[in-house]
Amino acid sequence: ELSEKISNKNIKNVKMDYLSMGMTDDFEVAIEEGANMIRIGRGIFGF
């Protein structure tokens, strides 16, 4: 919702092409909420 509000303001030099949310434990929810970039480092690298 916040991403959409900012995008709709058409602020000069601000592009909202990506919504990055979620981590290894909650990436499914992030995808459900519209994230198009997720961070799953621990799930891949095991840290």
C-alpha positions as CSV (number, residue, x, y, z in Angstrom):
1,E,0.0,0.0,0.0
2,L,2.8,2.5,0.9
3,S,4.6,1.6,-2.3
4,E,1.5,2.4,-4.3
5,K,0.9,5.7,-2.6
6,I,4.5,6.9,-3.3
7,S,4.3,5.7,-6.9
8,N,1.0,7.5,-7.4
9,K,2.5,10.8,-6.4
10,N,4.7,10.8,-9.5
11,I,7.6,12.4,-7.6
12,K,10.4,13.5,-10.0
13,N,13.4,11.2,-10.0
14,V,11.6,8.5,-7.9
15,K,10.8,5.2,-9.5
16,M,9.0,2.5,-7.6
17,D,9.7,-0.4,-10.0
18,Y,10.5,-2.9,-7.3
19,L,8.9,-3.9,-4.0
20,S,11.5,-5.7,-1.9
21,M,10.1,-7.5,1.2
22,G,10.5,-10.7,3.0
23,M,13.3,-12.9,4.2
24,T,13.9,-16.6,4.4
25,D,11.3,-17.2,7.1
26,D,8.5,-15.1,5.5
27,F,9.1,-14.9,1.8
28,E,5.8,-16.6,1.0
29,V,3.9,-13.8,2.7
30,A,6.0,-11.2,0.9
31,I,5.0,-12.7,-2.4
32,E,1.4,-12.8,-1.5
33,E,1.6,-9.1,-0.6
34,G,3.0,-8.2,-4.0
35,A,6.8,-8.2,-3.5
36,N,8.7,-8.7,-6.8
37,M,12.0,-8.9,-5.1
38,I,12.7,-11.1,-2.0
39,R,15.7,-11.8,0.1
40,I,16.3,-15.4,1.0
41,G,20.1,-15.5,1.7
42,R,20.0,-17.8,4.7
43,G,17.7,-20.2,2.8
44,I,20.4,-20.4,0.1
45,F,23.6,-20.0,2.0
46,G,22.6,-21.3,5.4
47,F,23.8,-18.4,7.5
